Amino acid sequence: MVDIPQPRKAPRQERSRATVDVILEATARIFSEHGYAGTNTNLIAAKAGISIGSLYQYFKNKDALIAALHQRHAEQVQQTVEEVLARPFEPTLAGHIGALVQALLAAHLLEPDLHKMLELQFPYFDAPQSENEADQGIFKRVRALLEEWRDDIAPPNLDLATWVVLQIMESMVHAAVIEAPGFEMADIKASITSAVMGYLTYRSNTGNMYSI
């Protein structure tokens, strides 16, 4: 198991948090423009408008910045999920799922080149869900959504159903962004929504989810 690099210190004051935000925004832009090999901490510090010493107060090297970008992405997705599910929608489960898929696609398309680099070259710097508060928050929020629509959902185990739903969404959204298959995003959104709804609402003739 890879040891995920951690920040040297966590920003506690508003000014420190602002500095870290600037550093990560600059890091995202530099990595997107130059890739990992063409990036160094001096370039990032210059882009952020801070001294290299200020950068090293929080991050010891590029790998620590990569790990921080993974965490930043997870937090962005969590915020997107919370915002989307707090809005009024068409009062159907499909309406909620479709809005969630749309939001996830939009969140991943904000920085597609950076996201592609993180997922293809440095997936091992992404903390597992069991250790990531943002991922756990996403799981709990989607689990709560399924609970709200319990009568319309076929799978009896909502914890498992939540895991499956997130796996379907994340794998298909990642493929849409990373592989750029050339289909219209509206069609991709509709297809992902249909895949999730098919899983959530399928009942076999026996009354069970599946007969194997």
N, C-alpha and C positions, 0 to 999 in steps of 0.2 A: 504493500500500500504506500502511495506517495505521500510524503509529508507536505501538506499545503502551507506555503509560506504565509506568515501572519504579519500584519503591520507592526512596526516597532512600538507604537503607542496608539491608543484610541483617542480621537479628538473629543474633548468634553465640553469645551466652550464654543460659543457660536462662531467666533473668529477662527478657531482651529478647524471646525467643521467646514467652514467656507473655504479654507485653504486646501483641505483634502478634496473637496468637490472640484476646485480649480485644477488640482493636480490630476485627478482622474479624468476630467474632461479633456485636458491637454494630452494625457496618455492615450485616450481613445482616438483622438485625432491623429497623433503621431503614428500609432500602430496602424491605423487605417491607411495612412499615406505611405509609410515606409516599411511596414511589416516588422516582424520581430527582429530579424537580423540587422535591419537598417535603423533600428531605434536604439538610443542610449539615454541614460538619465540626464545627461547635459542638455540634449535636445528637448526633453520633456520639461525640464526646469525653465529653459528659455521660452518655450511655448506658453508655459503657465505664468511667466513673468515673476518668478521667484528665484532665490539663490539655490544652488545645488545643496547647500547645507540645510535649507528649509525642507527640501524634498526628503533628504536622508533622515530628518527627524521622525518621519512617518514610515518610509519605505526603504528597505536596505538595498533592493536591487529590482531589476525588471520582472523577475518571477513573482515577487511580492505584489507588484503592480498588476500583473496578469490575474493573480488570485483575487485582488481587490476589484478588478473589473468584472470577474465572474459574480462576485457578491453584489456589486452594483446592479448588474443585470437582473439578478434574482429579486432584488428589492424593487426595481422598476416594474417587473412583471407583477409582483405582489400588489404594488400600488395600483396598477392598471386593473387587476382583478377586483380589488376592493371598490374602486371608482365605478367600474362597469356594473357590478352587481348591486350597487347602491342606487342606480338610476331606474326610473320606471321603464318597463318594456311591454311589448305585446304580452298579455297575461297567459303565456304558455311556457312549458318547459323548453320547447324548441326555440322560442324567442330568446330566452335567457342563454341557452347554449350557443345560439348563433351570434349573439352580441359578444359573448365571451370569446368565441373563436375570432371574431373580427378584431377585438381588442388585442388578443395575443399576436395576431399577424401584424398589426400596426406597431406593437411594442418591439417585435423582432426586426421590423423593417426600418427602424430608426437609424441603426448603424449596421447595415447588412454586411459590409466588408469586415468590420471588427468582429461581429458575431460569428461569421464564417471562420475567421482565424482562431477565435477562442474555442469553438466547437471542434474544429478539425485538428488543430495543432496542440491545444492545451486543455483537453477535456479533463485531465487528471488533476488540474488545479481548481476544479469546481467541487465544492464541499458536498458530500452526500446529504440527502434530505434529512436524515436523522440528526445531522449536526448543523443544519441551516435553518435559522428561525424564519427567514422569508419563505422558503419552500414549505415549511410546516404551516405557516400562515395561509399559503395558497391552498394546501390540502384541506385545512379546516374550513376555509370559506366555501370551497366547492362541495365538501361533505355536507355543510349546512344547506347549501342549495338543493342537493339531492334529497335531503331530509324533508325540505319544504314540499317537494313534489313526490313524496314517497308513494302515494297511491297510483301514480302514473309510471312507476319504475318497476321493471321486472326483476332485476337482480336482488336477491334477499339480503346479501351482505353489502351494506353501503360503504364500509371501509374499502373492501375489494373493488366495488364499483367506482369509487372515487379514484383509486389508483389506476384502474383501467382507463377511465375517462381522461385523466391527465396524461397517461402514456400515449393514448391515441392523439390527443391534441398536440402534445409536445413533439412527438416524432413527425407528425405530418406538417406542423408549422415549421419545424427545423428544416425538413426536406424542401418545403416551398421556398424558404429563404436561402438555404445553402446551395441547393441544386438548381434553383431557378428553372423549373420545368417548362416554362413558356406558356402556361395556361393563364387565363384571366384570373385575377385574385378573387373576383366575385364568385367564379366557378369553384375555385379551390375552397373558399369559405363555405360554400353550400355543400361541397362534397365532404368536408371534415364534419360539418354539422350533421349531415345525413349518417355518416359513419358512427358518430357518438350516439345519435338518437336510435339508430338501428340496434346498437348494443343495449341501450337502456330500456328499450321497449319491446325487444323480441321475446315472444313466448312460443314455445313449440306446441304441437297438438296435444302433447301429454300434460301440458300445464306447467312443465318445468322450463327453465331457461333454454336448456339444450338437451338433446337426447343423443348420446354418443355410444 
